[in-house]
Amino acid sequence: MKALTFDFGQTLAELDYEFLSRRVASRGGRFDPARGRENSKPAWDLYGQKKSEGHVVAWRAMMQAQLEGGGVPSTTATTLAAWLWDEQPGQNLWRKPIVGMIELVRELRSVGVSVGIISNSEGRLAELVDELGWGPDFDVVVDSGRIGIDKPEPGIFLHACAALRTEARELLHVGDAWEADVQGALGAGASAVWFDSRHHERELPARAYGASSAAELREVLARLKLVS
């Protein structure tokens, strides 16, 4: 493999529940970040179930469930989820770095591996990456909101391959969403790492690997001889 791509949300940066709480408070609502985090699993599952209906539908459904998990009443959560989606391009909620991941990206770059991001996002992900100070760490940021193709469609992965000047069979994609990231990458002819603690719960198909932390991912990359 010659190149790696990463999903952004829940892979490089996670949902910042404290920031979400402040955003909800600005609209007069009350969201308990600790409670929301504890009750988040059904929301992530819902995103996967709704993904076939499109990123916007899946995102809003997931966010409504996140809000309800943090104590926001259902009717209010529906309205807030729609507002948060509209605000997302300028106030991205996924901004809390996941421990060790950007350091691993930088290690890969230091040994000559091409690295990019492939994300279902709202069209301003590159600006958020720059805001976090990560712009120089990636060769390309492929944002579905800019190119008009969502994961798991093969085209978004092939777009990244073209930008990275590599073939799909030489690409390893890392992401948390089974449908969007793993099945999407495999369907495009690439390999994949399912970045989720549930990777132990199922037998992974050929060309798919599992990790749930930067340390576990590094072990996978070492086995694939991408890092020493």
N, C-alpha and C positions, 0 to 999 in steps of 0.2 A: 504494500500500500504506500502511496506517495502523498496523500493529502487526507486531512481530517476536517470535518465540519461539525459544528455543535448547534443544537437547538439553543435558544436563548433562555426563555422562561422555564424555571424549574430545572435547568441544566447548568447554565452559567450564573444566573441570578434568580432568586426566588421571590415570590410574592411578599412584599413588605407589609406585614399585617398592621404594624404601628402606623405606617404612612396611610394605609387604607382607612384606619380608624380616624385619622385626622381629616381625610377627605370626606368621610361620611359626616363627621362633626361639622364641617363647613356648610353642610346642607341641613343642619339641625337634627341629624340622626345620632344614634349611639351604637357603636360596634365594639364588642369586647375582643381585642386582638388575641388574647390567650385562648379564649373559648373558640374563636374562629379557627385558629390553628389546630386545636385539638379535634375539631369536628370537620376538618377539611376533606377527608378521604372521599365521602360521597360526592363532593363537588368535582374532584378530579375524575372520578369514575363517570360522572355525568358528561363531562367534556368529551371523553372518548365515545360515549354512546351517541352524542349529538353531532359528532364531527362530520358525519355523512350529510348533514343538513347545511354545512358551511361554517366557516370560522366565526362569523358574527353571531349566528344562532347559538353555536356551542359555547362561545365566550360568555354571552349574556346569561345563558342557563347556568353555566358554571359559577359566574359571579353572583347570581341571585342565590345560589345554594351556599356560597361562601358567606354572604351577608346573613342569611338566615341562620347559619351555623354559629355566627357571632352575636345572635340575639336580635337581629333586625326583623320586624314583622314582615310577613310574606308580601303584602300589598306594597309596603314601602320599599322592600328589597327589589321588587320588579322595576319600580321607577328609578331607584338608585342605580341598578345595574345598567339600565339604558343610558343614564347620565354619565356613569363612569366610562362606558364604552365611547361615548362622544368625546370625553375628556382625555381618553387614553393616549392619543397622539402627543399631547403636550404635557401630560401628567402620568407617565407610565408607572403602573403599580409594581412592575417587576424590576426592582432596583436594588435588592439586597444581595450582595455577592455571596455565592455558595463557597464555603470554605475550601481553599486549595485549588479551585478550578482555574482561575486566571493564571496562577503560578504554573500550573501544568501546561496551559496554552503557551506560556512564555518559554517553558522548557522545550516544548516541541519546536517552536520557532528557532530556538538556539541551535538545534541539531539539524536544521534545514528542512523540516516538514512544513508544507504549505497548510495554512489553517484558515478556515472561514466560519461564518455563521449562516445557517439556513433556518429561518423562523417564520411562522405564521404571525404576522404583526400588522401594524396599522399604517405603515408608510413612513415612520420617523425613527425606526430602530437605530439607524446609523448615528443619528443625533444623540440618542440615549447612550450608545456605546462611547461616543466621544465625551459626553457629559461625565461618564464614569471614569474617563481617562484611559480607556482601552482601545481607542481607535488604532494606534500603531501596532497593536498585537494581532490584528487580523488582516489577511490579504483581501478578503471580500466579505461584505455583509449582504446577504440575499434576503430581502424583506418581501413577503408575499403581497403586502399592501402597495408595493411599488411595481412589481412585475406582473401582478394579476394572476398568479398561480399559487394555489395553496398546497401544502403538504396534505395528503400523501401523493399528490399527482407527481408522476415521474419527471415532468418538465421542470419543476423547481430544483430538483437535484441535478438534472442535466445542465441547467443554467449555471449552477455553482461549479460543476465540473468544467464547463467551458471557460469560466472566469479564472479558475485555478489551473487551467491547461492540463487537465488530467482526464483519464477515462473513468467511467463509472466503476469499473471493476477494481480500480486503484484507490477508490474513495472509501473511507470509514466515517460513518455519521453517528454522532452520539446524541441521544435525546430521550426524554422521559415518557413520551406518548407512544404507546404500542402501535396504534393505528397510523398516526401521522408520521412518526419518526422511524420506527423499526420496519413496519410493513411498507411504508413509503420508500425507504432506502433500498430494501431488498427488491421491491418491485421495479426500481430504476436500475438494478444491476449492481448496486453498491453493497457493502457490508455495513453492519450496524451494531451499536452497543445500546442496550436498553438500560437507561440510567434511572433505575427504580428499584426499591428494596424488594419488590415482588418478583424480581428476576429468578429468585430461588424457587418459586412456586410452580414453574412450568418448564418443560423441556424446550429449549430454544432451537429454532431451525438452523440449518447450515448457514454459515457466514454471519450469525448473530451471537453476541456475547452479552454478559450482564455485569453491571456494577451499580453501586448505590452511594459511592463517595469518590472524592478525588483520589484517595489512596487505592481503592479497589480498581478504579479506572486505570491508574498508573500500572497496576499489576497486569491488567489486560494488555495495555500498550507494550509493556516489557515482553510479554509472551509473543506478541506480534513483531517484536524487534524494532519498534518505533522509538523507544527510549531504552537506555541501558540500565 
